[in-house]
Amino acid sequence: MMYNKKREYIQDRRDDELDGIGNLMQLYKFNGRDVMALDNNVYFCTR
């Protein structure tokens, strides 16, 4: 039971991080740039 709870928590955190990355990518697309988001939260902006 604790295991399932922990998995749900990790999944929720992961979804939040993906939402943040999606918002960032939209922001840079809006500014006319392409953005690559890596797993370690490092972002490269290419023109």
Helices and strands as residue ranges (DSSP letters): H 2-30, E 34-37, E 43-46
